Amino acid sequence: MAPADFEAKEPHQDVCGVVSAYNPGPENVSNVKWLLRFVSHVVVVDDGSPGDVSQALAEMEDAGAIVVRLSTNSGIARALNVGIKEAVERWGPEWIVTMDQDSRFTGDYITSALETAASSRDPRSVGMVCAESHNHIPLPTWGDRQEPQIFDPMTSGSLVRTSVFNVVGFFDEGFFIDCVDSEFNARLREHGLRALAGRGCNLEHSLGSARPMKILGWHARVGSKKLFVYYHAPFRVYYITRNSLILARRYAMKQPTWVLRRIYMEIQSNVVRFGFGPNRRKHFVAAVAGVRDALRQKMGKIDDALSARLR
């Protein structure tokens, strides 16, 4: 999380925040209050939370956020699209920063991101500025060394120029969750736009539950550093598998280098997941179902029967 002693300057009037929320609690309320220190307005979209989250949402509204409630769980793509359209209709900002409810950035992130775009040798081609690092770990980049692009940035912490949505469209709601960001970024490149690494922009983000990487009961390590597996629930493995394959098929001929590199990274994740992670049987079932539905080009929300089987 951002250092408690960091004092933001005046909120940026030309930037609005859009936060996707699901079963938000007190920590998420705190994150929204914190975000309002940096941007002029925030829209929170509750994605059909099944529990009673009325208190958390009311506290967000009291803090100054606009809260939109979806009647059913529709996925992060739809939640962000609804929030972006609400922000544009209300205030017409030049930039939108999309955030997960469990994310914060460190330092004067918004200012640094805007300066990265403004100082580019070709500002008009900058469609988005993304985090340079997550939890202070540098993200993979590619392209120009002077103005590197983030290889596969996620939506949280991304500043998107509002006019971009008129050019490339909004997030693909068929992906539901997982790869929503990857598909949008691929589409951005199809239109000759870039997703630059924001100089000095670091995002504090939860990347799943960390579990010890064990080999026959031994906690694997490199030197004195113990290794961990970042665990995703089986239903997420379904989405990751299905959407990654659909994404690869969609862009294999258009962006082969990006697709091959991304497949390689997914293979690495699966080796760790199936070799060292917990709950491997359900993960295998989820992956098989994901391959099946990718071949069928089946998009949208996971079937209720499969979801129940994977719990």
C-alpha positions in Angstrom: 0.0 0.0 0.0 1.0 3.6 -0.5 3.1 5.1 2.3 0.9 6.7 4.9 3.0 9.9 5.1 2.7 10.6 1.4 0.7 13.8 0.8 -0.9 14.1 -2.6 -1.2 17.5 -4.3 -4.5 18.7 -5.5 -6.5 15.9 -7.2 -6.1 15.9 -11.0 -9.2 17.4 -12.5 -8.7 15.7 -15.9 -8.5 12.2 -14.5 -11.4 10.1 -13.1 -11.0 6.8 -11.3 -13.2 3.7 -12.1 -13.1 0.9 -9.5 -14.6 -2.6 -10.0 -15.9 -3.9 -6.7 -17.2 -7.3 -5.6 -18.1 -8.0 -1.9 -16.2 -4.8 -0.8 -15.2 -4.4 2.8 -13.6 -1.8 5.0 -10.2 -2.1 3.3 -11.8 -1.4 0.0 -13.6 1.6 1.3 -10.2 2.9 2.5 -8.8 2.4 -0.9 -11.5 4.5 -2.5 -11.0 7.3 0.0 -7.3 7.2 -0.7 -7.9 7.3 -4.5 -10.0 10.4 -4.2 -6.9 12.2 -2.9 -5.4 11.9 -6.4 -8.2 12.2 -8.9 -11.2 14.5 -9.1 -13.9 11.9 -9.3 -14.3 8.1 -8.7 -17.0 5.8 -10.0 -17.4 2.5 -8.1 -19.3 -0.3 -9.8 -20.5 -3.1 -7.6 -20.5 -6.2 -9.8 -23.6 -7.9 -8.3 -22.1 -8.7 -4.9 -24.1 -11.6 -3.3 -23.6 -10.4 0.2 -24.9 -7.4 2.0 -22.4 -4.7 1.1 -24.7 -1.7 1.6 -22.6 -0.3 4.4 -19.4 -0.4 2.4 -21.0 1.2 -0.6 -22.7 3.8 1.5 -19.3 4.7 3.0 -17.9 5.0 -0.4 -20.7 7.4 -1.4 -20.2 9.4 1.7 -16.5 9.8 0.8 -17.5 11.3 -2.5 -17.6 8.4 -4.9 -20.5 7.7 -7.3 -21.7 4.1 -6.8 -23.4 2.1 -9.5 -24.9 -1.2 -8.5 -25.2 -4.1 -11.1 -28.1 -6.5 -10.3 -26.1 -9.6 -11.3 -22.4 -10.6 -11.4 -21.5 -9.6 -14.9 -17.7 -9.7 -14.9 -14.9 -7.1 -14.6 -15.2 -6.1 -18.3 -18.8 -5.1 -18.0 -18.2 -3.4 -14.6 -15.4 -1.3 -16.0 -17.4 -0.4 -19.1 -20.4 0.7 -17.1 -18.1 2.8 -14.8 -16.2 4.4 -17.8 -19.4 5.4 -19.6 -20.8 6.8 -16.3 -17.6 8.9 -15.8 -17.5 10.2 -19.4 -21.2 11.1 -19.3 -20.9 13.0 -16.0 -17.5 14.8 -16.3 -15.9 14.1 -19.7 -12.4 13.6 -18.3 -9.4 13.3 -20.6 -8.1 10.2 -18.8 -9.6 7.3 -16.9 -7.6 5.3 -14.4 -9.1 1.8 -13.9 -8.5 0.2 -10.5 -9.2 -3.1 -8.8 -10.7 -2.7 -5.3 -7.6 -4.3 -3.7 -5.0 -2.1 -5.4 -3.2 1.1 -4.6 -0.3 2.9 -6.3 2.7 4.4 -4.5 4.0 7.9 -4.7 2.7 10.6 -7.1 1.7 7.9 -9.6 -0.9 9.9 -11.6 1.5 12.9 -12.1 4.3 10.6 -13.2 2.0 8.8 -15.6 0.7 12.0 -17.2 4.3 13.3 -17.5 5.3 10.1 -19.2 2.6 10.6 -21.8 3.2 14.3 -22.3 7.0 13.9 -22.7 6.7 11.2 -25.3 8.2 11.9 -28.7 4.8 11.0 -30.2 2.1 11.8 -27.5 -0.7 11.2 -29.9 0.2 7.5 -30.1 0.1 7.0 -26.4 -3.3 5.3 -25.7 -2.5 4.2 -22.2 0.1 4.6 -19.5 0.6 1.6 -17.1 2.4 0.6 -14.0 6.2 0.1 -14.5 6.3 -2.3 -11.6 4.0 -4.3 -9.3 4.9 -4.5 -5.7 8.2 -3.0 -6.7 9.0 -5.9 -9.1 9.6 -4.5 -12.7 7.2 -5.8 -15.3 8.2 -7.3 -18.7 8.5 -4.7 -21.4 9.2 -4.6 -25.1 9.7 -2.2 -28.0 11.7 1.0 -27.8 14.2 1.1 -24.9 13.8 4.9 -24.6 10.0 4.6 -24.4 9.3 1.0 -23.4 5.9 -0.5 -23.6 4.5 -2.9 -21.0 4.3 -6.3 -22.5 1.0 -7.4 -21.0 -0.3 -4.7 -18.6 -3.4 -5.3 -16.5 -6.3 -2.9 -16.1 -5.6 -2.0 -12.5 -3.4 1.1 -12.4 -3.8 1.9 -16.2 -4.5 5.4 -17.3 -6.4 5.2 -20.5 -7.0 8.3 -22.7 -10.7 8.6 -22.9 -10.7 9.2 -26.7 -9.2 5.7 -27.1 -12.5 4.1 -26.3 -14.1 5.8 -29.3 -11.3 4.4 -31.5 -10.8 0.8 -30.3 -14.1 0.2 -28.4 -14.5 -0.8 -24.8 -13.5 -4.0 -22.9 -14.7 -7.3 -24.4 -17.4 -8.4 -22.0 -17.3 -12.0 -23.4 -14.0 -12.6 -21.6 -15.8 -11.9 -18.3 -12.6 -11.9 -16.2 -9.0 -12.8 -17.0 -7.4 -11.7 -20.3 -9.8 -8.7 -20.5 -6.8 -6.4 -20.1 -4.7 -8.5 -22.5 -7.3 -8.4 -25.3 -7.8 -4.7 -24.9 -4.1 -4.0 -25.1 -3.8 -6.2 -28.2 -6.6 -4.2 -29.8 -4.9 -1.0 -28.8 -1.8 -2.1 -30.8 -4.0 -3.0 -33.8 -4.9 0.7 -34.0 -1.2 1.8 -33.8 -1.5 3.0 -30.2 1.0 2.3 -27.4 0.8 1.3 -23.7 3.8 3.0 -22.2 5.5 2.1 -18.9 4.9 5.0 -16.6 8.3 6.2 -15.3 8.4 5.4 -11.6 4.8 4.1 -11.5 4.5 1.3 -9.0 1.2 -0.5 -8.2 0.7 -2.4 -4.9 -1.6 -5.3 -5.9 -2.6 -8.7 -4.5 -1.8 -11.4 -7.0 -3.6 -14.4 -5.5 -2.8 -16.2 -2.3 0.8 -17.1 -1.9 1.4 -20.8 -1.0 4.7 -22.4 -0.3 6.2 -24.2 -3.3 6.9 -27.7 -1.9 8.7 -30.7 -3.5 8.0 -33.9 -1.6 7.3 -31.9 1.5 10.4 -29.7 1.2 9.9 -25.9 0.9 11.8 -25.1 -2.3 14.2 -22.2 -2.2 16.9 -20.4 -4.2 19.7 -19.8 -1.8 18.1 -18.5 1.4 15.0 -17.3 -0.4 11.9 -19.5 -0.1 9.7 -19.8 -3.2 6.0 -19.5 -3.3 3.2 -20.4 -5.7 0.6 -17.7 -6.3 -2.6 -19.6 -6.0 -5.7 -19.0 -8.1 -9.0 -20.8 -7.3 -10.0 -23.5 -9.8 -12.7 -21.4 -11.4 -10.1 -18.8 -12.3 -7.9 -21.4 -13.9 -10.9 -22.2 -16.1 -11.1 -18.5 -17.3 -7.4 -18.2 -17.6 -7.2 -21.3 -19.8 -10.2 -20.6 -22.0 -9.5 -16.9 -22.5 -5.8 -17.4 -23.1 -6.6 -19.8 -25.9 -9.3 -17.6 -27.5 -6.9 -14.7 -27.3 -4.1 -16.6 -28.9 -6.4 -17.7 -31.7 -7.7 -14.2 -32.3 -4.3 -12.5 -32.6 -1.9 -15.3 -33.7 -1.7 -14.1 -37.3 -1.8 -10.4 -36.4 0.7 -10.3 -33.5 2.6 -13.6 -33.6 5.6 -12.5 -31.5 3.4 -11.2 -28.7 1.2 -14.3 -28.8 4.1 -16.7 -28.7 5.8 -14.9 -25.8 2.5 -14.8 -23.9 1.9 -18.6 -24.4 5.4 -19.2 -23.1 4.7 -17.3 -20.0 1.4 -19.2 -19.5 3.3 -22.5 -19.9 5.6 -21.4 -17.1 2.7 -20.6 -14.8 1.0 -24.0 -15.5 4.2 -25.9 -14.8 4.3 -24.3 -11.4 0.6 -24.6 -10.9 0.3 -28.3 -11.7 3.7 -29.3 -10.5 3.8 -27.6 -7.1 0.5 -25.9 -6.3 -2.4 -27.2 -4.2 -5.7 -28.5 -5.4 -4.2 -29.9 -8.6 -7.1 -32.3 -9.5 -9.7 -29.5 -9.6 -7.2 -27.3 -11.5 -6.8 -30.0 -14.1 -10.6 -30.3 -14.4 -10.9 -26.6 -14.8 -8.1 -26.5 -17.4 -9.7 -29.3 -19.5 -13.0 -27.5 -19.4 -11.3 -24.3 -20.4 -9.7 -26.0 -23.4 -13.1 -27.5 -24.4 -14.9 -24.2 -24.3 -12.2 -22.4 -26.1 -12.5 -24.9 -29.0 -16.2 -24.3 -28.9 -15.6 -20.5 -28.8 -17.9 -20.4 -25.8 -17.5 -17.1 -23.9 -19.2 -15.4 -21.0 -19.7 -16.6 -17.4 -18.7 -20.1 -16.3 -21.6 -22.6 -16.3 -23.2 -22.9 -12.8 -22.7 -26.7 -12.8 -19.0 -26.5 -13.6 -18.6 -23.7 -11.1 -20.2 -25.9 -8.4 -18.0 -28.8 -9.3 -14.8 -26.7 -8.9 -15.7 -25.3 -5.5 
